[in-house]
Amino acid sequence: MLYALDPKLNKLVVASKGLKCICPTCKEMVIPKCGIYVSYHFAHKNNNSLCNDKYHDKKSEWHYD
């Protein structure tokens, strides 16, 4: 997801290293993914999350291949 809720500011923010944010939909913890080879984004800390967040960007077949 490109945006997450910063509980301290109570607003949506873009991913940046060191942020501690929550998913605006399910309120679970998300972690920023800020690497050299990936675009900055957030991912649910719990990989088993069933959240269907409205901020989720759709992946194409290219991503899955």
MODELLER restraints for C-alpha pairs under 7 A, 6 or more apart:
rsr = mdl.restraints
at = mdl.atoms
rsr.add(forms.Gaussian(group=physical.xy_distance, feature=features.Distance(at['CA:1:A'], at['CA:41:A']), mean=5.57, stdev=0.5))
rsr.add(forms.Gaussian(group=physical.xy_distance, feature=features.Distance(at['CA:1:A'], at['CA:42:A']), mean=5.09, stdev=0.5))
rsr.add(forms.Gaussian(group=physical.xy_distance, feature=features.Distance(at['CA:1:A'], at['CA:43:A']), mean=6.42, stdev=0.5))
rsr.add(forms.Gaussian(group=physical.xy_distance, feature=features.Distance(at['CA:1:A'], at['CA:55:A']), mean=5.68, stdev=0.5))
rsr.add(forms.Gaussian(group=physical.xy_distance, feature=features.Distance(at['CA:1:A'], at['CA:56:A']), mean=4.76, stdev=0.5))
rsr.add(forms.Gaussian(group=physical.xy_distance, feature=features.Distance(at['CA:1:A'], at['CA:57:A']), mean=6.35, stdev=0.5))
rsr.add(forms.Gaussian(group=physical.xy_distance, feature=features.Distance(at['CA:2:A'], at['CA:14:A']), mean=6.06, stdev=0.5))
rsr.add(forms.Gaussian(group=physical.xy_distance, feature=features.Distance(at['CA:2:A'], at['CA:15:A']), mean=6.72, stdev=0.5))
rsr.add(forms.Gaussian(group=physical.xy_distance, feature=features.Distance(at['CA:2:A'], at['CA:41:A']), mean=4.83, stdev=0.5))
rsr.add(forms.Gaussian(group=physical.xy_distance, feature=features.Distance(at['CA:2:A'], at['CA:42:A']), mean=6.12, stdev=0.5))
rsr.add(forms.Gaussian(group=physical.xy_distance, feature=features.Distance(at['CA:2:A'], at['CA:55:A']), mean=6.72, stdev=0.5))
rsr.add(forms.Gaussian(group=physical.xy_distance, feature=features.Distance(at['CA:3:A'], at['CA:12:A']), mean=5.84, stdev=0.5))
rsr.add(forms.Gaussian(group=physical.xy_distance, feature=features.Distance(at['CA:3:A'], at['CA:13:A']), mean=5.39, stdev=0.5))
rsr.add(forms.Gaussian(group=physical.xy_distance, feature=features.Distance(at['CA:3:A'], at['CA:14:A']), mean=4.91, stdev=0.5))
rsr.add(forms.Gaussian(group=physical.xy_distance, feature=features.Distance(at['CA:3:A'], at['CA:15:A']), mean=6.69, stdev=0.5))
rsr.add(forms.Gaussian(group=physical.xy_distance, feature=features.Distance(at['CA:3:A'], at['CA:55:A']), mean=6.76, stdev=0.5))
rsr.add(forms.Gaussian(group=physical.xy_distance, feature=features.Distance(at['CA:4:A'], at['CA:12:A']), mean=5.25, stdev=0.5))
rsr.add(forms.Gaussian(group=physical.xy_distance, feature=features.Distance(at['CA:4:A'], at['CA:13:A']), mean=5.62, stdev=0.5))
rsr.add(forms.Gaussian(group=physical.xy_distance, feature=features.Distance(at['CA:4:A'], at['CA:14:A']), mean=6.74, stdev=0.5))
rsr.add(forms.Gaussian(group=physical.xy_distance, feature=features.Distance(at['CA:4:A'], at['CA:21:A']), mean=6.03, stdev=0.5))
rsr.add(forms.Gaussian(group=physical.xy_distance, feature=features.Distance(at['CA:4:A'], at['CA:22:A']), mean=5.89, stdev=0.5))
rsr.add(forms.Gaussian(group=physical.xy_distance, feature=features.Distance(at['CA:4:A'], at['CA:23:A']), mean=5.36, stdev=0.5))
rsr.add(forms.Gaussian(group=physical.xy_distance, feature=features.Distance(at['CA:4:A'], at['CA:24:A']), mean=5.97, stdev=0.5))
rsr.add(forms.Gaussian(group=physical.xy_distance, feature=features.Distance(at['CA:5:A'], at['CA:11:A']), mean=5.47, stdev=0.5))
rsr.add(forms.Gaussian(group=physical.xy_distance, feature=features.Distance(at['CA:5:A'], at['CA:12:A']), mean=4.47, stdev=0.5))
rsr.add(forms.Gaussian(group=physical.xy_distance, feature=features.Distance(at['CA:5:A'], at['CA:13:A']), mean=6.25, stdev=0.5))
rsr.add(forms.Gaussian(group=physical.xy_distance, feature=features.Distance(at['CA:5:A'], at['CA:21:A']), mean=5.47, stdev=0.5))
rsr.add(forms.Gaussian(group=physical.xy_distance, feature=features.Distance(at['CA:5:A'], at['CA:22:A']), mean=5.24, stdev=0.5))
rsr.add(forms.Gaussian(group=physical.xy_distance, feature=features.Distance(at['CA:5:A'], at['CA:23:A']), mean=6.07, stdev=0.5))
rsr.add(forms.Gaussian(group=physical.xy_distance, feature=features.Distance(at['CA:5:A'], at['CA:24:A']), mean=5.49, stdev=0.5))
rsr.add(forms.Gaussian(group=physical.xy_distance, feature=features.Distance(at['CA:6:A'], at['CA:12:A']), mean=6.15, stdev=0.5))
rsr.add(forms.Gaussian(group=physical.xy_distance, feature=features.Distance(at['CA:6:A'], at['CA:13:A']), mean=6.47, stdev=0.5))
rsr.add(forms.Gaussian(group=physical.xy_distance, feature=features.Distance(at['CA:6:A'], at['CA:20:A']), mean=6.92, stdev=0.5))
rsr.add(forms.Gaussian(group=physical.xy_distance, feature=features.Distance(at['CA:6:A'], at['CA:21:A']), mean=4.75, stdev=0.5))
rsr.add(forms.Gaussian(group=physical.xy_distance, feature=features.Distance(at['CA:6:A'], at['CA:22:A']), mean=6.61, stdev=0.5))
rsr.add(forms.Gaussian(group=physical.xy_distance, feature=features.Distance(at['CA:7:A'], at['CA:21:A']), mean=6.45, stdev=0.5))
rsr.add(forms.Gaussian(group=physical.xy_distance, feature=features.Distance(at['CA:15:A'], at['CA:32:A']), mean=5.38, stdev=0.5))
rsr.add(forms.Gaussian(group=physical.xy_distance, feature=features.Distance(at['CA:15:A'], at['CA:40:A']), mean=5.63, stdev=0.5))
rsr.add(forms.Gaussian(group=physical.xy_distance, feature=features.Distance(at['CA:15:A'], at['CA:41:A']), mean=5.18, stdev=0.5))
rsr.add(forms.Gaussian(group=physical.xy_distance, feature=features.Distance(at['CA:15:A'], at['CA:42:A']), mean=6.06, stdev=0.5))
rsr.add(forms.Gaussian(group=physical.xy_distance, feature=features.Distance(at['CA:16:A'], at['CA:32:A']), mean=6.17, stdev=0.5))
rsr.add(forms.Gaussian(group=physical.xy_distance, feature=features.Distance(at['CA:16:A'], at['CA:34:A']), mean=6.58, stdev=0.5))
rsr.add(forms.Gaussian(group=physical.xy_distance, feature=features.Distance(at['CA:17:A'], at['CA:32:A']), mean=6.15, stdev=0.5))
rsr.add(forms.Gaussian(group=physical.xy_distance, feature=features.Distance(at['CA:17:A'], at['CA:34:A']), mean=6.15, stdev=0.5))
rsr.add(forms.Gaussian(group=physical.xy_distance, feature=features.Distance(at['CA:19:A'], at['CA:32:A']), mean=6.70, stdev=0.5))
rsr.add(forms.Gaussian(group=physical.xy_distance, feature=features.Distance(at['CA:20:A'], at['CA:31:A']), mean=6.74, stdev=0.5))
rsr.add(forms.Gaussian(group=physical.xy_distance, feature=features.Distance(at['CA:21:A'], at['CA:29:A']), mean=6.12, stdev=0.5))
rsr.add(forms.Gaussian(group=physical.xy_distance, feature=features.Distance(at['CA:21:A'], at['CA:30:A']), mean=5.76, stdev=0.5))
rsr.add(forms.Gaussian(group=physical.xy_distance, feature=features.Distance(at['CA:21:A'], at['CA:31:A']), mean=6.93, stdev=0.5))
rsr.add(forms.Gaussian(group=physical.xy_distance, feature=features.Distance(at['CA:22:A'], at['CA:28:A']), mean=5.39, stdev=0.5))
rsr.add(forms.Gaussian(group=physical.xy_distance, feature=features.Distance(at['CA:22:A'], at['CA:29:A']), mean=4.44, stdev=0.5))
rsr.add(forms.Gaussian(group=physical.xy_distance, feature=features.Distance(at['CA:22:A'], at['CA:30:A']), mean=5.23, stdev=0.5))
rsr.add(forms.Gaussian(group=physical.xy_distance, feature=features.Distance(at['CA:23:A'], at['CA:29:A']), mean=6.30, stdev=0.5))
rsr.add(forms.Gaussian(group=physical.xy_distance, feature=features.Distance(at['CA:23:A'], at['CA:30:A']), mean=6.09, stdev=0.5))
rsr.add(forms.Gaussian(group=physical.xy_distance, feature=features.Distance(at['CA:25:A'], at['CA:53:A']), mean=5.44, stdev=0.5))
rsr.add(forms.Gaussian(group=physical.xy_distance, feature=features.Distance(at['CA:26:A'], at['CA:51:A']), mean=6.10, stdev=0.5))
rsr.add(forms.Gaussian(group=physical.xy_distance, feature=features.Distance(at['CA:29:A'], at['CA:44:A']), mean=6.16, stdev=0.5))
rsr.add(forms.Gaussian(group=physical.xy_distance, feature=features.Distance(at['CA:29:A'], at['CA:45:A']), mean=5.70, stdev=0.5))
rsr.add(forms.Gaussian(group=physical.xy_distance, feature=features.Distance(at['CA:30:A'], at['CA:42:A']), mean=5.97, stdev=0.5))
rsr.add(forms.Gaussian(group=physical.xy_distance, feature=features.Distance(at['CA:30:A'], at['CA:43:A']), mean=5.27, stdev=0.5))
rsr.add(forms.Gaussian(group=physical.xy_distance, feature=features.Distance(at['CA:30:A'], at['CA:44:A']), mean=4.23, stdev=0.5))
rsr.add(forms.Gaussian(group=physical.xy_distance, feature=features.Distance(at['CA:30:A'], at['CA:45:A']), mean=4.96, stdev=0.5))
rsr.add(forms.Gaussian(group=physical.xy_distance, feature=features.Distance(at['CA:31:A'], at['CA:42:A']), mean=5.39, stdev=0.5))
rsr.add(forms.Gaussian(group=physical.xy_distance, feature=features.Distance(at['CA:31:A'], at['CA:43:A']), mean=5.47, stdev=0.5))
rsr.add(forms.Gaussian(group=physical.xy_distance, feature=features.Distance(at['CA:31:A'], at['CA:44:A']), mean=6.32, stdev=0.5))
rsr.add(forms.Gaussian(group=physical.xy_distance, feature=features.Distance(at['CA:31:A'], at['CA:45:A']), mean=5.87, stdev=0.5))
rsr.add(forms.Gaussian(group=physical.xy_distance, feature=features.Distance(at['CA:32:A'], at['CA:41:A']), mean=5.83, stdev=0.5))
rsr.add(forms.Gaussian(group=physical.xy_distance, feature=features.Distance(at['CA:32:A'], at['CA:42:A']), mean=4.43, stdev=0.5))
rsr.add(forms.Gaussian(group=physical.xy_distance, feature=features.Distance(at['CA:32:A'], at['CA:43:A']), mean=6.53, stdev=0.5))
rsr.add(forms.Gaussian(group=physical.xy_distance, feature=features.Distance(at['CA:33:A'], at['CA:40:A']), mean=5.65, stdev=0.5))
rsr.add(forms.Gaussian(group=physical.xy_distance, feature=features.Distance(at['CA:33:A'], at['CA:41:A']), mean=5.33, stdev=0.5))
rsr.add(forms.Gaussian(group=physical.xy_distance, feature=features.Distance(at['CA:33:A'], at['CA:42:A']), mean=5.64, stdev=0.5))
rsr.add(forms.Gaussian(group=physical.xy_distance, feature=features.Distance(at['CA:33:A'], at['CA:43:A']), mean=6.93, stdev=0.5))
rsr.add(forms.Gaussian(group=physical.xy_distance, feature=features.Distance(at['CA:34:A'], at['CA:40:A']), mean=4.70, stdev=0.5))
rsr.add(forms.Gaussian(group=physical.xy_distance, feature=features.Distance(at['CA:34:A'], at['CA:41:A']), mean=6.80, stdev=0.5))
